[in-house]
């Protein structure tokens, strides 16, 4: 019998996880950063609508983060 494999790609996964424990973040711009907090690895729809791309370094968008009060979180793999 062949093993059965599945791949699941969830939209905004790490942002969605943060919002489960922080419902006050729903509807607000939220981004999750990579291990060393250097790059964006997950974006809420609100952040995507600002034109912020996946993988962009934080230092390149710091002005947008401040201007739009984007909530930033470190990636939390155990969560």
C-alpha positions as CSV (number, residue, x, y, z in Angstrom):
1,X,0.0,0.0,0.0
2,X,1.3,3.4,-1.0
3,X,1.5,6.1,1.7
4,X,-0.9,8.9,1.4
5,X,0.6,12.4,1.5
6,X,-1.1,15.8,1.7
7,X,0.1,19.4,1.5
8,X,-2.0,22.1,3.1
9,X,-1.3,25.7,2.3
10,X,-3.3,28.0,4.6
11,X,-3.8,31.7,3.7
12,X,-2.3,34.1,6.3
13,X,-1.6,31.1,8.5
14,X,0.6,32.7,11.2
15,X,-1.5,35.8,11.2
16,X,-4.6,33.6,11.7
17,X,-2.9,31.8,14.6
18,X,-2.2,35.1,16.3
19,X,-5.7,36.3,15.8
20,X,-7.1,33.1,17.5
21,X,-5.5,34.3,20.7
22,X,-5.9,38.0,20.1
23,X,-9.3,38.6,18.6
24,X,-8.7,42.4,19.0
25,X,-6.4,42.0,15.9
26,X,-9.2,41.0,13.6
27,X,-9.6,43.7,10.9
28,X,-6.3,45.3,11.7
29,X,-3.1,45.2,9.7
30,X,-1.0,42.4,11.1
31,X,2.3,40.9,9.9
32,X,4.5,38.1,11.2
33,X,8.2,38.2,10.8
34,X,10.8,35.5,10.1
35,X,13.0,33.8,12.8
36,X,15.3,36.7,13.2
37,X,12.5,39.3,12.7
38,X,14.1,40.4,9.4
39,X,11.5,39.7,6.8
40,X,7.7,39.4,6.5
41,X,6.6,35.8,6.3
42,X,2.8,36.2,6.8
43,X,0.5,39.2,6.0
44,X,-3.1,39.9,6.8
45,X,-5.4,41.1,4.0
46,X,-5.0,44.6,5.3
47,X,-1.2,44.4,5.0
48,X,-1.5,42.9,1.5
49,X,-3.8,45.7,0.5
50,X,-1.1,48.2,1.4
51,X,1.1,46.6,-1.3
52,X,3.5,44.9,1.1
53,X,5.0,41.8,-0.5
54,X,5.9,38.5,1.1
55,X,9.5,38.2,2.1
56,X,10.2,42.0,2.1
57,X,12.8,43.0,4.7
58,X,11.3,44.9,7.6
59,X,13.7,47.8,7.3
60,X,12.3,48.6,3.8
61,X,8.8,49.0,5.0
62,X,9.3,50.5,8.5
63,X,7.7,53.8,7.4
64,X,4.5,52.0,6.3
65,X,4.5,50.0,9.5
66,X,4.5,53.2,11.5
67,X,2.1,55.1,9.2
68,X,-0.5,52.3,9.2
69,X,0.1,51.0,12.8
70,X,0.8,47.5,11.5
71,X,1.0,45.1,14.4
72,X,4.2,43.0,14.1
73,X,4.8,39.6,15.7
74,X,7.8,37.2,15.7
75,X,7.1,33.9,14.1
76,X,5.9,31.4,16.8
77,X,6.4,27.9,15.4
78,X,5.3,26.2,18.6
79,X,1.9,28.0,18.4
